[in-house]
Amino acid sequence: MKAMIGFFLTLLTLPKAWVAWVMLLMLANMILPLFFLGTVEGKVVLAVFFFGAFVQTAIFSVKGFVRLLGIGHIAWVPLLLWLWTRLDFARAGSLFRYWLVATIIVVSLSLVIDVTDVVRYLRGERDPQLETPRRDANQGIQT
């Protein structure tokens, strides 16, 4: 739990544009699927999101905020391919279809960023990109 809190606190120290991007990812993959839990797609997207969060938290707890964190989205590759096939079953103009399309777009863009980061890590850029903020119970978050 401590690693998860540290991971999310570190995410909040990113530049504002990146924080907004992370919030968009969470909206598409964690919040909006809750509205579609009656569908297999909603359940799968949510499950894959939590799997990725678990993997990223595990990497973060060992290595810190490094470019290797992108590997946490590895399950998004088959998810993306599968969601693409599910478009045929979504009624045109429905909120469900709009969510599927938005999720496909956001996940695709994220995978481009993730692959770039992992390749950079494998090529030697292994230093943490951000320092993990310390949390003081009396004074809040400190960097």
Residue pairs with C-beta under 8 A, 6 or more apart in sequence:
3 57
3 58
3 60
3 61
4 53
4 57
5 135
6 60
6 61
6 132
6 133
6 135
7 56
7 57
7 60
7 61
7 65
9 132
9 133
9 135
9 141
10 60
10 65
10 130
10 131
10 132
10 133
11 19
11 22
12 19
13 130
13 131
13 133
13 143
14 22
14 130
24 106
25 106
25 110
28 99
28 102
28 103
28 106
28 107
29 45
29 46
29 48
29 49
29 103
29 106
29 107
30 46
30 49
30 50
32 99
32 102
32 103
33 41
33 42
33 43
33 45
33 46
33 49
34 42
34 46
35 42
35 95
35 99
36 42
36 45
36 96
36 99
37 43
37 46
39 96
41 83
41 86
41 96
41 100
44 79
44 82
45 79
45 83
45 103
48 75
48 76
48 79
51 75
52 72
52 73
52 74
52 75
52 76
53 72
55 71
55 72
55 74
56 69
56 72
59 66
59 68
59 69
59 71
59 72
60 69
63 126
63 128
64 128
64 132
65 128
65 129
65 130
65 131
65 132
66 121
66 126
66 127
66 128
66 129
67 117
67 118
67 120
67 121
67 125
67 126
67 129
68 117
68 118
68 121
68 126
69 117
70 113
70 114
70 115
70 116
70 117
70 118
70 121
71 114
71 118
72 114
73 107
73 110
73 111
73 114
76 107
76 110
76 111
76 114
77 111
79 107
80 104
80 107
80 108
80 111
83 100
83 103
83 104
83 107
84 104
86 100
87 97
87 100
87 101
87 104
90 96
90 97
90 100
91 97
131 143
133 141
133 142
133 143
134 141
134 142
134 143
135 141
135 142
136 142
